[in-house]
Amino acid sequence: GAVVSQHPSWVICKSGTSVKIECRSLDFQATTMFWYRQFPKQSLMLMATSNEGSKATYEQGVEKDKFLINHASLTLSTLTVTSAHPEDSSFYICSATRTAEQYFGPGTRLTVT
Amino acid sequence: GQQLNQSPQSMFIQEGEDVSMNCTSSSIFNTWLWYKQEPGEGPVLLIALYKAGELTSNGRLTAQFGITRKDSFLNISASIPSDVGIYFCAGQIGGATNKLIFGTGTLLAVQP
């Protein structure tokens, strides 16, 4: 149990367009999901905490108007990268919490050309 | 953002050798976790530690939660080629937040 999926697994988009990434907990309900960003050869950096039915809490330095997070149900959170630029190219990973443990999705590779 | 200091940064070892890596923080954490990440994948939980001084094993892996609650180490015994990957420690404050702070990572390469 405790499987988290992400869709798409990779996406290429043109600069200026928006991209939506989905994170789903497949076999459990998650009141809290987290979104991380990982640049090549670096660690995971927390972007925001997403709570079902309420506004996301963003980490310092993360633009909330650029990275829109919606946690519409207990099994789905979405991250939309708006007006994407090449510097937004990264590996985006979500996690979902069950009790106190976080279970990570397989990640989404975003490349902005 | 805040990160934990993890060492060594990378290790290149022969199959069968034991491996040790550690993680230190200037802050206290209530939970320490160790993850393994393979290329193009999300991190997978290896061991979770919940009490200062706790020593926990998972197969060939052993991890300890430091007494000061500011550090942790992970040992891998008798390494095998499939141990290759990046190992991350993570600290969790707990309470009202389940946020994880990740370490800088240790790249492990195992030569058969």
Backbone of each chain as ProteinMPNN parsed JSONL, in Angstrom:
{"seq_chain_A": "GAVVSQHPSWVICKSGTSVKIECRSLDFQATTMFWYRQFPKQSLMLMATSNEGSKATYEQGVEKDKFLINHASLTLSTLTVTSAHPEDSSFYICSATRTAEQYFGPGTRLTVT", "coords_chain_A": {"N_chain_A": [[0.814, -1.206, 0.0], [0.178, 2.405, 0.034], [0.785, 3.949, -2.337], [1.902, 6.37, -4.587], [1.191, 8.292, -7.381], [2.3, 10.115, -10.29], [1.502, 12.364, -12.901], [2.116, 14.061, -15.909], [4.859, 11.723, -16.544], [6.966, 12.828, -17.799], [7.457, 15.945, -19.457], [7.59, 18.216, -22.145], [7.663, 21.577, -22.872], [6.861, 24.723, -24.464], [8.461, 27.85, -23.93], [6.724, 30.208, -21.975], [4.275, 28.972, -21.958], [1.818, 27.098, -20.006], [1.946, 24.433, -17.638], [0.491, 21.539, -16.291], [0.805, 19.417, -13.517], [-0.037, 16.341, -12.103], [-0.681, 14.806, -8.96], [-1.344, 11.862, -7.35], [-2.689, 9.97, -4.67], [-2.966, 6.614, -4.567], [-4.031, 4.474, -3.083], [-4.75, 5.372, -0.647], [-5.984, 7.976, 1.513], [-4.979, 11.327, 1.564], [-4.489, 13.991, 3.538], [-2.614, 15.911, 3.462], [-0.321, 16.994, 1.078], [2.887, 17.296, -0.442], [5.008, 19.375, -2.423], [7.975, 19.136, -4.241], [11.04, 20.314, -5.646], [13.676, 19.362, -7.732], [16.811, 19.992, -8.839], [19.311, 19.054, -11.299], [21.683, 16.824, -9.92], [21.309, 17.754, -7.386], [19.739, 18.195, -4.155], [16.413, 17.449, -2.863], [14.182, 20.125, -2.782], [11.832, 21.637, -0.8], [8.871, 22.989, -2.044], [6.19, 23.689, -1.513], [3.449, 23.201, 0.767], [0.57, 21.337, 0.599], [-2.725, 21.378, 1.513], [-5.742, 19.613, 1.745], [-8.574, 21.18, 0.558], [-7.843, 23.721, 1.354], [-5.801, 26.721, 1.084], [-2.553, 26.478, -0.379], [0.605, 26.341, 1.341], [3.444, 28.153, 0.849], [6.977, 27.794, 0.495], [9.647, 29.953, 1.501], [10.705, 32.16, -1.001], [9.543, 30.853, -3.12], [7.444, 31.423, -5.792], [4.128, 32.025, -5.464], [2.237, 32.749, -7.345], [3.235, 31.812, -9.626], [3.615, 29.11, -9.376], [1.022, 27.319, -9.16], [-1.029, 25.695, -6.889], [-3.389, 23.189, -6.35], [-5.503, 21.441, -4.258], [-7.762, 19.478, -4.552], [-9.098, 17.215, -3.705], [-9.004, 14.399, -1.413], [-7.252, 12.698, -2.573], [-5.921, 13.847, -4.652], [-3.674, 16.233, -5.853], [-2.692, 19.121, -7.615], [-0.104, 20.693, -9.488], [0.512, 23.602, -11.132], [2.589, 25.002, -13.417], [2.971, 28.146, -14.33], [3.305, 30.249, -17.214], [5.833, 29.193, -18.116], [9.417, 29.094, -17.995], [12.739, 28.515, -19.318], [14.394, 28.235, -17.023], [12.74, 27.031, -15.233], [12.837, 24.422, -15.776], [13.113, 21.25, -14.48], [13.074, 18.566, -12.067], [10.14, 17.56, -10.759], [8.696, 16.569, -7.793], [6.211, 14.943, -5.935], [4.794, 14.335, -2.686], [2.79, 12.352, -0.495], [1.037, 12.305, 2.551], [0.491, 9.763, 4.926], [-0.747, 8.965, 7.959], [1.982, 9.861, 9.814], [3.919, 9.612, 7.941], [5.648, 10.245, 4.856], [5.009, 9.523, 1.49], [6.493, 9.12, -1.595], [5.994, 10.295, -4.941], [6.815, 9.198, -8.33], [7.976, 11.275, -9.669], [8.155, 14.065, -12.003], [9.536, 15.005, -14.973], [10.254, 18.095, -16.144], [10.81, 19.939, -19.008], [11.581, 22.975, -20.366], [11.488, 24.66, -23.333]], "CA_chain_A": [[0.0, 0.0, 0.0], [0.82, 3.719, 0.057], [1.345, 4.226, -3.657], [1.653, 7.717, -5.087], [1.514, 8.39, -8.805], [2.381, 11.44, -10.875], [1.254, 12.4, -14.331], [2.846, 13.058, -16.683], [6.185, 11.399, -16.02], [7.844, 13.848, -18.369], [6.755, 16.872, -20.342], [8.361, 19.27, -22.792], [6.752, 22.646, -23.274], [7.513, 25.93, -24.959], [8.544, 28.966, -23.007], [5.531, 31.035, -21.951], [3.065, 28.158, -21.786], [1.593, 26.562, -18.663], [1.971, 22.972, -17.553], [-0.124, 21.019, -15.065], [1.301, 18.119, -13.058], [-0.961, 15.744, -11.136], [-0.163, 13.889, -7.944], [-2.461, 11.097, -6.797], [-2.475, 8.855, -3.757], [-3.803, 5.608, -5.22], [-4.686, 3.516, -2.195], [-5.007, 5.958, 0.663], [-6.371, 9.378, 1.47], [-3.904, 12.171, 2.076], [-4.93, 15.358, 3.807], [-1.502, 16.8, 3.143], [0.644, 16.602, 0.052], [3.999, 18.229, -0.556], [5.64, 19.473, -3.737], [9.406, 19.389, -4.193], [11.732, 20.524, -6.919], [15.037, 18.84, -7.659], [17.655, 20.283, -9.99], [20.29, 17.983, -11.501], [22.756, 16.611, -8.948], [21.012, 18.458, -6.146], [18.78, 17.551, -3.271], [15.019, 17.877, -2.995], [13.857, 21.347, -2.073], [10.39, 21.775, -0.62], [8.276, 24.183, -2.635], [4.932, 24.077, -0.877], [2.631, 22.214, 1.462], [-0.781, 21.413, 0.054], [-3.723, 20.754, 2.368], [-7.015, 19.433, 1.083], [-9.612, 22.151, 0.84], [-7.354, 25.034, 1.773], [-4.723, 27.255, 0.249], [-1.222, 25.908, -0.143], [1.604, 27.153, 2.049], [4.643, 28.141, 0.023], [8.248, 28.057, 1.15], [10.234, 31.25, 1.169], [11.37, 32.221, -2.295], [8.748, 30.186, -4.157], [6.386, 32.345, -6.215], [2.836, 31.337, -5.434], [1.473, 33.043, -8.553], [3.841, 31.08, -10.737], [3.404, 27.687, -9.111], [-0.323, 27.229, -8.602], [-1.297, 24.376, -6.326], [-4.785, 22.924, -6.017], [-5.66, 20.136, -3.593], [-9.218, 19.443, -4.646], [-9.675, 16.057, -3.017], [-8.049, 13.729, -0.525], [-6.347, 11.838, -3.338], [-5.376, 14.531, -5.816], [-3.154, 17.591, -5.797], [-2.089, 19.497, -8.892], [0.838, 21.808, -9.534], [0.548, 24.218, -12.457], [3.684, 25.947, -13.644], [2.417, 29.116, -15.28], [4.284, 31.005, -17.986], [7.09, 28.499, -17.837], [10.651, 29.547, -18.622], [13.758, 27.453, -19.259], [14.933, 28.03, -15.671], [11.802, 26.192, -14.491], [13.123, 23.027, -16.107], [13.533, 20.586, -13.252], [12.37, 17.331, -11.71], [9.159, 17.916, -9.74], [8.294, 15.37, -7.067], [5.226, 15.179, -4.887], [4.65, 13.297, -1.67], [1.508, 12.357, 0.196], [1.228, 11.795, 3.901], [-0.447, 8.847, 5.574], [-0.317, 9.153, 9.355], [3.054, 10.855, 9.846], [4.948, 9.282, 6.945], [5.462, 10.755, 3.499], [5.275, 8.574, 0.405], [6.841, 9.961, -2.728], [5.682, 9.901, -6.295], [7.988, 8.895, -9.154], [8.537, 12.494, -10.233], [7.83, 14.554, -13.349], [10.643, 15.764, -15.563], [9.771, 19.206, -16.972], [11.796, 20.635, -19.819], [10.996, 24.134, -21.028], [12.386, 25.031, -24.445]], "C_chain_A": [[0.843, 1.248, 0.0], [1.536, 4.016, -1.252], [0.919, 5.616, -4.099], [2.068, 7.767, -6.555], [1.593, 9.855, -9.216], [2.142, 11.331, -12.371], [1.381, 13.822, -14.838], [4.181, 12.724, -16.029], [7.237, 12.327, -16.609], [7.026, 14.707, -19.32], [7.745, 17.899, -20.873], [7.383, 20.343, -23.224], [7.548, 23.852, -23.752], [7.472, 27.014, -23.894], [7.283, 29.83, -23.117], [4.242, 30.265, -21.769], [2.963, 27.662, -20.342], [1.517, 25.054, -18.703], [1.354, 22.537, -16.224], [0.419, 19.625, -14.769], [0.352, 17.6, -11.983], [-0.23, 14.805, -10.184], [-1.353, 13.19, -7.299], [-1.981, 10.065, -5.789], [-3.471, 7.777, -4.178], [-4.583, 4.736, -4.248], [-4.85, 4.053, -0.781], [-5.401, 7.418, 0.475], [-5.297, 10.215, 2.155], [-4.419, 13.583, 2.291], [-3.841, 16.359, 3.44], [-0.629, 16.186, 2.064], [1.702, 17.684, -0.017], [4.523, 18.218, -1.993], [7.101, 19.886, -3.568], [9.915, 19.64, -5.605], [13.165, 20.04, -6.732], [15.772, 19.165, -8.952], [18.727, 19.208, -10.089], [21.402, 17.99, -10.453], [22.542, 17.402, -7.663], [19.966, 17.698, -5.343], [17.36, 18.021, -3.572], [14.805, 19.137, -2.159], [12.34, 21.483, -2.002], [9.914, 23.09, -1.222], [7.063, 24.655, -1.83], [4.278, 22.886, -0.21], [1.191, 22.425, 1.029], [-1.744, 20.664, 0.967], [-5.072, 20.732, 1.666], [-8.008, 20.483, 1.527], [-9.135, 23.509, 1.313], [-6.197, 25.47, 0.885], [-3.398, 26.613, 0.618], [-0.346, 26.89, 0.62], [2.912, 27.034, 1.305], [5.879, 28.421, 0.869], [8.782, 29.406, 0.677], [10.953, 31.174, -0.17], [10.623, 31.534, -3.417], [7.565, 31.085, -4.503], [5.047, 31.637, -6.304], [2.015, 31.606, -6.684], [2.027, 32.306, -9.761], [3.58, 29.585, -10.592], [2.065, 27.54, -8.374], [-0.601, 25.806, -8.128], [-2.762, 24.296, -5.935], [-4.895, 21.536, -5.431], [-7.147, 19.896, -3.451], [-9.853, 18.281, -3.901], [-8.597, 15.4, -2.17], [-7.079, 12.826, -1.266], [-5.685, 12.549, -4.502], [-4.911, 15.935, -5.471], [-2.529, 17.89, -7.155], [-1.181, 20.7, -8.713], [0.827, 22.329, -10.965], [1.675, 25.228, -12.499], [3.198, 26.908, -14.715], [3.538, 29.891, -15.959], [5.69, 30.44, -17.761], [8.255, 29.094, -18.618], [11.698, 28.45, -18.498], [14.307, 27.199, -17.847], [13.982, 27.236, -14.769], [11.995, 24.709, -14.807], [13.72, 22.347, -14.885], [12.775, 19.275, -13.115], [11.444, 17.687, -10.55], [8.622, 16.64, -9.112], [7.255, 15.746, -6.028], [5.313, 14.07, -3.849], [3.293, 13.455, -1.002], [1.705, 11.74, 1.565], [0.103, 10.859, 4.308], [0.083, 8.658, 6.988], [0.816, 10.17, 9.324], [4.087, 10.641, 8.76], [4.599, 9.854, 5.578], [5.848, 9.671, 2.506], [5.416, 9.385, -0.873], [6.354, 9.376, -4.048], [6.948, 9.685, -7.091], [8.598, 10.114, -9.811], [8.053, 12.801, -11.639], [8.983, 15.4, -13.846], [10.053, 16.821, -16.479], [10.946, 19.841, -17.698], [11.096, 21.756, -20.568], [11.973, 24.618, -22.1], [12.178, 26.486, -24.864]], "O_chain_A": [[2.072, 1.179, -0.03], [2.735, 4.297, -1.272], [-0.25, 5.992, -4.003], [3.163, 7.335, -6.917], [1.018, 10.725, -8.562], [2.521, 10.353, -13.017], [0.797, 14.726, -14.241], [4.584, 13.376, -15.066], [8.272, 12.58, -15.992], [6.041, 14.258, -19.906], [8.616, 18.383, -20.15], [6.379, 20.047, -23.873], [8.742, 23.981, -23.482], [6.558, 27.072, -23.071], [6.832, 30.143, -24.218], [3.211, 30.859, -21.454], [3.906, 27.792, -19.56], [1.074, 24.469, -19.692], [1.66, 23.096, -15.171], [0.484, 18.767, -15.65], [-0.017, 18.331, -11.064], [0.711, 14.108, -10.565], [-2.255, 13.838, -6.768], [-0.991, 9.37, -6.02], [-4.681, 8.001, -4.149], [-5.691, 4.303, -4.565], [-5.061, 3.292, 0.163], [-5.179, 8.009, -0.581], [-4.776, 9.837, 3.204], [-4.746, 14.285, 1.335], [-4.127, 17.519, 3.144], [-0.252, 15.016, 2.132], [1.445, 18.844, 0.307], [4.486, 17.197, -2.68], [7.421, 20.841, -2.86], [9.31, 19.239, -6.599], [13.784, 20.284, -5.696], [15.409, 18.682, -10.025], [19.029, 18.529, -9.108], [21.98, 19.033, -10.145], [23.496, 17.683, -6.937], [19.397, 16.704, -5.794], [17.142, 18.88, -4.426], [15.192, 19.204, -0.993], [11.653, 21.446, -3.024], [10.47, 24.155, -0.954], [6.923, 25.836, -1.512], [4.515, 21.731, -0.566], [0.663, 23.535, 1.082], [-1.601, 19.459, 1.172], [-5.487, 21.724, 1.065], [-8.257, 20.658, 2.72], [-9.954, 24.367, 1.641], [-5.689, 24.71, 0.061], [-3.157, 26.254, 1.771], [-0.535, 28.105, 0.55], [3.439, 25.933, 1.143], [5.83, 29.187, 1.832], [8.419, 29.916, -0.384], [11.711, 30.24, -0.434], [11.04, 31.627, -4.571], [6.782, 31.462, -3.631], [4.863, 30.747, -7.134], [1.179, 30.783, -7.057], [1.363, 32.192, -10.792], [3.353, 28.887, -11.58], [1.993, 27.626, -7.148], [-0.428, 24.842, -8.874], [-3.307, 25.191, -5.288], [-4.438, 20.563, -6.031], [-7.724, 20.082, -2.379], [-11.018, 18.355, -3.509], [-7.431, 15.795, -2.205], [-6.179, 12.249, -0.656], [-4.956, 11.921, -5.27], [-5.647, 16.723, -4.877], [-1.914, 17.019, -7.77], [-1.444, 21.595, -7.91], [1.103, 21.582, -11.903], [1.71, 26.182, -11.721], [3.033, 26.526, -15.873], [4.581, 30.156, -15.361], [6.593, 31.126, -17.284], [8.095, 29.54, -19.754], [11.562, 27.552, -17.667], [14.649, 26.064, -17.516], [14.363, 26.817, -13.676], [11.384, 23.849, -14.174], [14.711, 22.814, -14.324], [11.941, 18.93, -13.952], [11.911, 18.073, -9.478], [8.15, 15.742, -9.81], [7.399, 16.746, -5.325], [5.848, 12.994, -4.119], [2.728, 14.547, -0.952], [2.449, 10.772, 1.721], [-1.074, 11.126, 4.067], [1.224, 8.242, 7.185], [0.604, 11.278, 8.831], [5.044, 11.41, 8.663], [3.433, 9.937, 5.193], [6.866, 8.996, 2.655], [4.574, 10.224, -1.191], [6.306, 8.162, -4.245], [8.044, 9.952, -6.597], [9.643, 10.004, -10.454], [7.602, 11.918, -12.368], [9.361, 16.389, -13.217], [9.419, 16.49, -17.482], [11.942, 20.228, -17.087], [10.142, 21.523, -21.31], [13.126, 24.94, -21.812], [12.846, 26.967, -25.78]]}, "seq_chain_B": "GQQLNQSPQSMFIQEGEDVSMNCTSSSIFNTWLWYKQEPGEGPVLLIALYKAGELTSNGRLTAQFGITRKDSFLNISASIPSDVGIYFCAGQIGGATNKLIFGTGTLLAVQP", "coords_chain_B": {"N_chain_B": [[16.664, 27.387, 0.559], [16.565, 25.539, 3.674], [19.008, 23.028, 4.294], [20.291, 19.845, 5.209], [23.559, 18.884, 6.294], [25.361, 16.502, 4.646], [27.562, 13.747, 4.563], [29.883, 11.328, 3.235], [30.117, 13.241, 0.142], [30.21, 11.691, -2.102], [30.803, 8.227, -2.881], [32.915, 5.631, -3.911], [33.07, 2.353, -4.205], [34.098, -1.106, -3.704], [32.296, -4.053, -4.468], [30.908, -5.78, -1.722], [32.143, -4.366, 0.264], [31.762, -2.435, 3.302], [29.709, 0.425, 4.035], [29.523, 3.761, 5.188], [27.68, 6.607, 6.072], [26.903, 9.993, 7.016], [24.844, 12.481, 8.619], [24.32, 15.799, 9.501], [23.0, 18.441, 11.533], [22.164, 21.824, 12.403], [19.948, 22.193, 13.766], [17.45, 20.732, 15.912], [15.801, 17.658, 15.384], [12.805, 15.689, 15.444], [12.337, 13.377, 14.172], [14.223, 11.22, 12.138], [14.981, 10.338, 8.846], [15.907, 8.038, 6.297], [16.486, 7.915, 2.861], [16.547, 6.384, -0.4], [17.404, 7.219, -3.681], [16.96, 6.514, -7.043], [18.095, 7.065, -10.427], [15.926, 9.293, -12.132], [13.732, 8.69, -10.594], [11.431, 8.882, -7.767], [12.281, 9.441, -4.277], [12.796, 6.625, -2.094], [11.723, 5.325, 0.931], [13.948, 4.095, 3.348], [14.73, 3.679, 6.063], [13.254, 4.669, 9.141], [13.584, 6.754, 11.959], [12.72, 7.375, 15.275], [13.307, 8.037, 17.874], [15.676, 9.605, 20.031], [18.906, 8.256, 20.077], [18.057, 5.842, 19.116], [18.586, 2.792, 17.409], [18.266, 1.267, 14.395], [17.575, -1.433, 12.197], [17.394, -2.561, 8.79], [17.448, -5.137, 7.026], [20.476, -5.246, 5.379], [21.018, -2.707, 6.082], [21.67, -0.25, 8.533], [20.726, 2.217, 10.813], [21.169, 5.093, 12.873], [19.794, 7.295, 15.293], [20.988, 10.211, 16.425], [22.106, 11.047, 19.739], [22.009, 13.734, 20.454], [20.026, 14.598, 18.841], [20.607, 15.945, 16.595], [21.904, 14.703, 14.607], [22.515, 11.872, 12.411], [23.332, 8.564, 11.339], [23.974, 6.301, 8.605], [24.573, 2.974, 7.865], [25.694, 0.62, 5.488], [26.029, -2.714, 5.012], [28.207, -5.139, 3.51], [28.087, -4.391, 0.656], [26.272, -4.406, -2.463], [25.944, -4.478, -6.076], [23.374, -3.407, -6.712], [22.942, -1.565, -4.766], [23.648, 0.861, -5.635], [23.078, 4.316, -6.024], [21.561, 7.423, -4.963], [21.736, 8.497, -1.704], [19.716, 9.948, 0.698], [19.442, 11.785, 3.671], [16.845, 12.855, 5.875], [15.272, 15.238, 7.901], [12.671, 15.624, 10.252], [10.517, 17.825, 11.824], [8.02, 17.522, 12.959], [4.96, 17.454, 14.874], [2.767, 20.081, 14.343], [3.459, 20.287, 11.746], [4.481, 18.28, 8.994], [6.713, 18.645, 7.568], [9.615, 17.88, 5.645], [13.11, 18.18, 5.83], [15.694, 17.917, 3.641], [18.831, 16.207, 3.301], [22.03, 16.854, 1.709], [22.763, 14.755, 0.162], [24.292, 11.604, -0.715], [26.19, 10.122, -3.096], [26.396, 6.858, -4.139], [28.489, 4.524, -5.547], [28.985, 1.283, -6.68], [31.332, -1.052, -7.433], [31.36, -4.03, -9.248]], "CA_chain_B": [[16.012, 26.683, 1.643], [17.454, 24.851, 4.617], [19.414, 21.671, 3.975], [21.155, 19.194, 6.176], [24.874, 18.556, 5.772], [25.525, 15.061, 4.535], [28.897, 13.384, 4.085], [30.582, 12.061, 2.181], [29.306, 13.659, -1.002], [30.151, 10.536, -2.99], [31.634, 7.09, -2.485], [33.117, 4.637, -4.958], [33.559, 1.213, -3.433], [34.032, -2.432, -4.301], [31.242, -4.93, -3.968], [31.276, -6.495, -0.506], [32.614, -3.438, 1.297], [30.768, -1.745, 4.124], [29.604, 1.851, 3.729], [28.96, 4.574, 6.262], [27.461, 8.006, 5.727], [26.211, 10.647, 8.107], [24.042, 13.67, 8.362], [24.327, 16.653, 10.681], [22.135, 19.605, 11.457], [22.279, 22.782, 13.492], [18.638, 22.18, 14.437], [16.978, 19.462, 16.46], [14.669, 17.024, 14.718], [12.135, 14.64, 16.208], [12.372, 12.163, 13.357], [15.22, 11.179, 11.071], [14.619, 9.357, 7.829], [16.891, 7.804, 5.244], [15.871, 7.554, 1.592], [17.398, 6.09, -1.548], [16.821, 7.667, -4.932], [17.617, 6.053, -8.262], [17.911, 8.073, -11.491], [14.607, 9.461, -12.72], [12.686, 8.166, -9.714], [11.298, 9.561, -6.494], [12.99, 8.757, -3.184], [12.124, 5.505, -1.438], [12.094, 5.277, 2.34], [14.725, 2.934, 3.784], [14.643, 3.531, 7.518], [12.744, 5.81, 9.896], [14.05, 6.76, 13.345], [11.781, 8.233, 15.996], [13.747, 8.372, 19.235], [17.104, 9.865, 20.184], [19.645, 7.068, 20.466], [17.503, 4.636, 18.487], [19.368, 2.097, 16.385], [17.288, 0.458, 13.669], [18.114, -2.135, 11.028], [16.508, -3.021, 7.732], [18.331, -5.984, 6.22], [21.894, -4.887, 5.492], [21.098, -1.296, 6.453], [21.514, 0.101, 9.939], [20.758, 3.662, 10.993], [21.036, 5.536, 14.255], [19.325, 8.636, 15.603], [21.967, 10.721, 17.375], [21.636, 11.421, 21.08], [21.739, 15.169, 20.498], [18.91, 14.802, 17.908], [21.07, 16.806, 15.514], [22.636, 13.946, 13.611], [22.137, 10.484, 12.179], [24.193, 7.903, 10.366], [23.464, 5.118, 7.916], [25.576, 2.0, 7.448], [25.29, -0.46, 4.598], [27.039, -3.762, 5.109], [28.362, -6.065, 2.377], [27.401, -3.725, -0.458], [26.071, -5.131, -3.723], [25.768, -3.497, -7.16], [22.064, -2.744, -6.708], [22.924, -0.492, -3.759], [23.986, 2.108, -6.33], [22.028, 5.334, -6.019], [21.838, 8.57, -4.099], [21.111, 8.327, -0.401], [19.407, 11.213, 1.342], [18.827, 11.829, 4.985], [15.825, 13.897, 5.995], [14.828, 15.495, 9.259], [11.281, 16.062, 10.365], [10.269, 18.417, 13.127], [6.812, 16.9, 13.458], [3.981, 18.342, 15.471], [1.756, 20.615, 13.427], [3.929, 20.189, 10.375], [5.22, 17.067, 8.646], [7.713, 19.022, 6.559], [10.911, 17.223, 5.669], [14.277, 18.901, 5.347], [16.557, 16.89, 3.08], [20.269, 16.372, 3.262], [22.612, 17.156, 0.415], [22.851, 13.516, -0.602], [25.54, 10.86, -0.895], [26.154, 9.261, -4.277], [27.113, 5.604, -3.906], [28.763, 3.693, -6.719], [29.527, -0.005, -6.257], [31.925, -1.768, -8.555], [31.273, -5.487, -9.043]], "C_chain_B": [[17.018, 25.952, 2.515], [17.779, 23.456, 4.118], [20.27, 21.131, 5.095], [22.476, 18.853, 5.512], [25.081, 17.053, 5.801], [26.916, 14.765, 4.006], [29.053, 11.872, 4.123], [29.637, 12.426, 1.041], [29.147, 12.504, -1.971], [31.104, 9.461, -2.491], [31.704, 6.112, -3.638], [33.781, 3.44, -4.309], [33.458, -0.072, -4.239], [32.877, -3.214, -3.684], [31.741, -5.685, -2.741], [31.762, -5.589, 0.619], [31.434, -2.874, 2.098], [30.843, -0.245, 3.848], [29.033, 2.574, 4.938], [28.822, 6.016, 5.792], [26.716, 8.673, 6.875], [25.63, 11.98, 7.708], [24.041, 14.51, 9.633], [23.491, 17.9, 10.435], [22.444, 20.551, 12.605], [20.984, 22.827, 14.3], [18.323, 20.785, 14.954], [15.81, 18.945, 15.632], [14.083, 15.93, 15.592], [12.11, 13.313, 15.47], [13.489, 12.308, 12.339], [14.828, 10.051, 10.118], [15.772, 9.216, 6.842], [16.169, 7.275, 3.999], [16.949, 7.173, 0.583], [16.664, 6.553, -2.798], [17.643, 7.126, -6.095], [17.29, 7.041, -9.377], [16.498, 8.095, -12.053], [13.464, 8.953, -11.874], [12.549, 9.059, -8.485], [12.043, 8.801, -5.414], [12.128, 7.673, -2.553], [12.628, 5.418, -0.008], [12.816, 3.976, 2.673], [14.507, 2.655, 5.265], [14.091, 4.819, 8.111], [13.155, 5.661, 11.352], [13.243, 7.785, 14.119], [12.239, 8.66, 17.389], [15.241, 8.592, 19.268], [17.786, 8.61, 20.717], [19.181, 5.792, 19.795], [18.429, 4.098, 17.41], [18.42, 1.126, 15.703], [17.927, -0.177, 12.455], [17.013, -2.505, 10.058], [17.371, -3.829, 6.78], [19.776, -5.606, 6.456], [22.092, -3.428, 5.897], [20.869, -1.118, 7.952], [21.622, 1.608, 10.06], [20.59, 3.99, 12.462], [20.624, 6.996, 14.322], [20.257, 9.153, 16.696], [21.338, 11.196, 18.687], [21.261, 12.898, 21.159], [20.536, 15.548, 19.646], [19.292, 15.716, 16.755], [21.849, 16.026, 14.46], [22.121, 12.517, 13.51], [23.16, 9.871, 11.245], [23.492, 6.684, 9.783], [24.644, 4.245, 7.534], [24.942, 0.992, 6.513], [26.388, -1.508, 4.66], [27.027, -4.618, 3.847], [27.649, -5.543, 1.138], [27.341, -4.614, -1.703], [25.793, -4.104, -4.818], [24.434, -2.772, -7.143], [21.927, -1.706, -5.594], [23.23, 0.864, -4.389], [22.797, 3.064, -6.32], [22.476, 6.518, -5.181], [21.052, 8.375, -2.811], [20.93, 9.703, 0.237], [18.936, 10.959, 2.771], [17.765, 12.921, 4.957], [15.429, 14.018, 7.458], [13.409, 16.025, 9.252], [11.051, 16.603, 11.765], [9.049, 17.775, 13.772], [5.869, 17.919, 14.06], [2.976, 18.779, 14.438], [2.186, 20.489, 11.968], [4.658, 18.875, 10.161], [6.314, 17.37, 7.651], [9.007, 18.251, 6.769], [11.97, 18.195, 5.158], [15.274, 17.846, 4.899], [18.029, 17.243, 3.201], [20.75, 16.578, 1.839], [22.851, 15.924, -0.441], [24.246, 12.926, -0.655], [25.366, 9.927, -2.08], [27.006, 8.031, -4.005], [27.25, 4.849, -5.221], [29.452, 2.423, -6.232], [30.049, -0.743, -7.479], [31.901, -3.271, -8.289], [32.66, -6.126, -8.927]], "O_chain_B": [[18.175, 25.771, 2.136], [16.91, 22.773, 3.575], [20.898, 21.887, 5.836], [22.522, 18.567, 4.316], [24.986, 16.418, 6.85], [27.4, 15.449, 3.105], [28.429, 11.203, 4.947], [28.495, 11.967, 0.995], [28.096, 12.341, -2.591], [32.071, 9.737, -1.781], [30.693, 5.798, -4.267], [34.942, 3.515, -3.906], [32.831, -0.124, -5.297], [32.542, -3.037, -2.513], [32.871, -6.175, -2.726], [31.79, -5.99, 1.783], [30.292, -2.844, 1.639], [31.891, 0.284, 3.479], [28.157, 2.051, 5.628], [29.739, 6.574, 5.188], [25.988, 8.015, 7.619], [25.886, 12.518, 6.631], [23.789, 13.991, 10.72], [23.304, 18.344, 9.303], [22.929, 20.128, 13.654], [20.93, 23.42, 15.377], [18.872, 19.79, 14.479], [14.935, 19.712, 15.231], [14.793, 15.317, 16.389], [11.89, 12.259, 16.067], [13.68, 13.373, 11.752], [14.407, 8.971, 10.533], [16.513, 10.167, 6.592], [15.37, 6.341, 4.062], [18.104, 7.583, 0.696], [15.467, 6.314, -2.959], [18.866, 7.264, -6.124], [16.309, 7.778, -9.28], [15.94, 7.056, -12.406], [12.347, 8.798, -12.365], [13.42, 9.878, -8.192], [12.4, 7.639, -5.608], [10.904, 7.785, -2.487], [13.836, 5.436, 0.23], [12.353, 2.891, 2.322], [14.148, 1.547, 5.662], [14.41, 5.917, 7.654], [13.083, 4.569, 11.915], [13.093, 8.927, 13.682], [11.634, 9.535, 18.007], [15.997, 7.867, 18.621], [17.319, 7.984, 21.669], [19.848, 4.762, 19.896], [18.981, 4.851, 16.608], [17.837, 0.26, 16.355], [18.725, 0.453, 11.761], [15.865, -2.731, 10.44], [17.955, -3.285, 5.843], [20.257, -5.638, 7.589], [23.227, -2.973, 6.038], [19.997, -1.749, 8.549], [22.517, 2.214, 9.471], [19.946, 3.249, 13.205], [21.052, 7.82, 13.514], [20.304, 8.581, 17.785], [20.204, 11.674, 18.725], [20.31, 13.268, 21.847], [20.066, 16.685, 19.71], [18.43, 16.206, 16.025], [22.393, 16.614, 13.526], [21.405, 12.023, 14.38], [23.786, 10.574, 10.452], [22.566, 6.122, 10.369], [25.61, 4.726, 6.941], [23.806, 0.563, 6.712], [27.551, -1.211, 4.387], [25.993, -4.8, 3.205], [26.721, -6.174, 0.632], [28.218, -5.441, -1.955], [25.44, -2.965, -4.511], [24.376, -1.606, -7.534], [20.896, -1.04, -5.495], [23.084, 1.898, -3.738], [21.66, 2.666, -6.575], [23.627, 6.597, -4.75], [19.849, 8.119, -2.836], [21.861, 10.506, 0.304], [18.149, 10.052, 3.04], [17.797, 13.806, 4.103], [15.273, 13.018, 8.159], [13.007, 16.774, 8.361], [11.345, 15.942, 12.76], [9.035, 17.514, 14.975], [5.974, 19.114, 13.782], [2.397, 17.952, 13.734], [1.357, 20.578, 11.063], [5.374, 18.408, 11.047], [6.799, 16.472, 6.962], [9.437, 18.004, 7.896], [11.756, 18.927, 4.192], [15.658, 16.978, 5.683], [18.414, 18.412, 3.202], [19.976, 16.487, 0.886], [23.112, 16.038, -1.638], [25.246, 13.644, -0.642], [24.504, 9.049, -2.07], [28.189, 8.142, -3.683], [26.267, 4.574, -5.909], [30.403, 2.492, -5.453], [29.313, -1.02, -8.426], [32.36, -3.734, -7.245], [32.768, -7.34, -8.753]]}, "name": "protein", "num_of_chains": 2, "seq": "GAVVSQHPSWVICKSGTSVKIECRSLDFQATTMFWYRQFPKQSLMLMATSNEGSKATYEQGVEKDKFLINHASLTLSTLTVTSAHPEDSSFYICSATRTAEQYFGPGTRLTVTGQQLNQSPQSMFIQEGEDVSMNCTSSSIFNTWLWYKQEPGEGPVLLIALYKAGELTSNGRLTAQFGITRKDSFLNISASIPSDVGIYFCAGQIGGATNKLIFGTGTLLAVQP"}
